[in-house]
């Protein structure tokens, strides 16, 4: 494809959080979303209406329609990626991509295959700014590199080429930085709700913690009773969680790990 400026015909296999945001970003970049496939008609039709394209819930039809596409993006759950990929044509000029952080590229059995992994948390109701999202790319064959590069540069300025093995580590790190951290936010919200305190009071604290990481390493930014292992505070907090043994164990375990890390 080289330095082509043509619009690409793209199919989306999947209509979830990432597929929705990716479809919107690609449409803004001028590409043509040919169709959306989803197992359920509700999700397929909803995304298709936002992208002004057709949709199907028939995977056999979706497979046939890929022959009119430059790129097919499989943005689905890890558990169904391989089975859906097996139902796609193996030999065509279409470039097939998956978007999974933890799945190897070779889960796609096609000749022309690769990965487009935007490392961000996505929601259907909140449109993401792809321009600032680090996006990690991989292709099986050098001849497909320019096509994927062209596709990616149309939606983001932060592009990195990364192997499947390194992307697995990236995804593991993202789970700690995002998913586990958000679970802690959920615990915080639940504790506050018992006394009708809005979780919004925590947002400046969360924002400042994030802002500090622009200048400090996470190790340097760590504060709180666990760093100095203030047993008076820690034991009091554990006692306050007496109605929830799971949260007690989590609090005690994390506190010990933080203290151990900062004893070194």
MIMI-508964 format. One record per residue (C-alpha): residue in three letters; z, y, x. Coordinates in steps of 0.02 Angstrom, whole numbers, plus 32768, in hexadecimal, padded with zeros to 4 digits. Each point is the difference from the previous one (the first is absolute). Example, Ala and Ser with C-alpha at 12.3 -4.5 7.8 and 13.67 -1.06 7.14 Angstrom:
Ala81867F1F8267Ser7FDF80AC8045
***
This chain:
Unk800080008000Unk801C80748094Unk801C80B57FCFUnk7FC27FEA7F4DUnk803B807C7F7EUnk7FC97F987F6BUnk80787FD77F73Unk80367F4B7FFBUnk80027F8D7F6AUnk80AE7FB57FFBUnk80557F7D7F93Unk80BC7FF37FEBUnk804C7F557FE8Unk80AC802E7FBFUnk804180907F99Unk80B28017803DUnk8058808F8057Unk7F9A7FFF80A0Unk7F5A7FD97FACUnk801B80927F8AUnk8024807D808AUnk7F777FBB8070Unk7F8180087F74Unk802C80B67FDDUnk7FF6802E80B8Unk7F577FAB8017Unk7FBC80557F65Unk803880A98041Unk7FA67FD780A3Unk7F5F7FEF7F9CUnk7FF17F437FFDUnk7FCD7FA07F65Unk807B7F847FB8Unk7F8C7F827FACUnk80837F9B7FA5Unk80B77FCF7FFCUnk803E7F4D7FEDUnk80AD7FD57FC4Unk804A7F657FB1Unk803F80677F6CUnk7F90806C7F93Unk808480877FEFUnk800B802580BAUnk7F467FEB801EUnk7FCC80737F73Unk80838083802CUnk7FC5801080B4Unk7F487FF67FD0Unk801980927F88Unk804D8068808CUnk7F727FD48077Unk7F76800E7F7BUnk7FBC7F538023Unk7FF27F587FACUnk807E7F73800CUnk800D7F457FECUnk808A7F807FEEUnk7F897F72802AUnk800B7FD480B9Unk7F5A7FA47FF9Unk7FAC809D7FBFUnk805880668085Unk7FBC7F8A8084Unk7F4E80137FC0Unk800E80BE7FFBUnk8031800980B7Unk7F497FE98032Unk7FDF80B47FCBUnk808D8045806BUnk800C804180B2Unk80BC7FE08006Unk80767F947F9AUnk80BA80268011Unk807D7F797FD0Unk80A2805A7FDBUnk80687F767FB3Unk80A47FA48018Unk800C7F9C80A1Unk801B7F617F9BUnk7F5580097FACUnk7F99804F808BUnk7FBD7F5F804AUnk7FD67FB07F59Unk7FA2809A7FC2Unk7FA6801380A6Unk7FC37F4D7FF2Unk7FAA802D7F5DUnk7F9B808B8051Unk7F557FE18053Unk80147FCE80B7Unk7F5480308040Unk7FC580AF7FD2Unk7FED80A98051Unk809580417F9EUnk8099802E8067Unk809C7FB27FB4Unk80A780518027Unk80B37FD97FD2Unk808E807E8000Unk80977F918027Unk80728030808EUnk80457F528022Unk7F657F957FE3Unk7F867FD3808DUnk7F4D803A7FF2Unk7FC37F4C8002Unk80487FE27F53Unk7F5380427FD2Unk7F807F76801FUnk7F6880737FF7Unk7F8B8025808FUnk801A80BB7FF2Unk80BB801A7FEEUnk808880798033Unk80A280587FD3Unk802580AC7FBAUnk80BD80138000Unk804780AA7FCDUnk80B77FFC8032Unk805380587F6FUnk80607FDA7F61Unk7F9580197F66Unk801980197F45Unk7F7E800C7F77Unk8053809A7FB8Unk8006806180A3Unk7F5E8026805BUnk80147FED80BCUnk7FBC80788082Unk7F977F898067Unk7FD88087807EUnk80AA7FEA8052Unk80137F447FEAUnk7FEE7F9980A0Unk7F7B7F7F7FD9Unk7FE77F64806AUnk7F567FAE8012Unk7FBC7F5B803FUnk7F577FA97FF8Unk7FC67F548031Unk7F5B803A804AUnk7FD4809A8065Unk7F68801F7F91Unk807380287F6DUnk806C807C805EUnk7F97809A7FD9Unk7FFC7FD97F46Unk80BD7FF07FF5Unk80188099806EUnk7F8F80647F8DUnk805D7FC57F66Unk80AC80268048Unk7FD680AC8049Unk7FC980377F54Unk80B27FF27FBFUnk807780188094Unk800B805180ABUnk80807F838041Unk7FA07F648032Unk803A7F768075Unk7FAB7F5E8031Unk80807F748003Unk7FFC7F43800BUnk80477F8F7F78Unk80927FCB806FUnk803480B38025Unk7FE980317F49Unk807E7F797FCFUnk80828057806EUnk7FCF80A77FB4Unk801B7FBB7F51Unk80A97FB68031Unk803680AA8041Unk7FC380547F61Unk806A7F8B7F95Unk809C803A805CUnk7FCD80B98000Unk7FC980077F4BUnk802A7F6C7F90Unk80AE7FDC8043Unk802980B9800CUnk7FC880197F4CUnk80707F717FC9Unk8092805E804EUnk7FCA809A7F9DUnk80067F937F64Unk80B27FCA8028Unk802F80B5801CUnk7FB480307F58Unk805D7F737FA8Unk80A78035804AUnk7FE580B67FCEUnk7FC97FD17F50Unk80AB7FB47FDDUnk804780B08005Unk7F6780567FB4Unk7FD3805280A6Unk7F43801A8011Unk7FAC7FAC8094Unk7FA780A58020Unk809C803D805DUnk7FD17F848089Unk7F508041801AUnk802C808E807AUnk80627F828068Unk7F6F7F858000Unk7F85808B802BUnk8069803E8091Unk80127F4F8042Unk7F437FF07FFCUnk7FE680AC804DUnk80707FD58093Unk7F8E7F70802CUnk7F79807E802DUnk806A802D8098Unk80787F6F801BUnk7FEF7F44800CUnk80527F9F7F71Unk80857FC8807DUnk802880B5802EUnk800180367F4AUnk807D7F7C7FC7Unk80A480487FBDUnk808B7FC57F8DUnk80A17F9C8008Unk7FAB7F628040Unk7FC9805280A4Unk80B4801E8036Unk803C7F6F7F94Unk807E80687F9EUnk805C7F6E7FB0Unk806480707F8AUnk7F61803F7FADUnk7FA47F5B8009Unk808D7F9B7FB3Unk801680817F77Unk7F477FF87FD6Unk80017F437FFEUnk809680037F8AUnk7FA180787F8CUnk7F787F7C7FF2Unk80797F777FCAUnk7FA37FE77F5CUnk7F627FD0805EUnk801B7F81808DUnk7F4880048032Unk800780BB8023Unk80A67FE9805AUnk7FB17F808074Unk7F68806D801BUnk8069809A8029Unk806D7F9F807BUnk7F6D7FA88052Unk7F99809E801AUnk8099805E8040Unk80207F798083Unk7F4A80008036Unk7FFD80BE8013Unk80A07FFE8065Unk7FC17F72806EUnk7F5E805E801FUnk805C809D8035Unk807E7FA6806DUnk7F757FD3807A
***
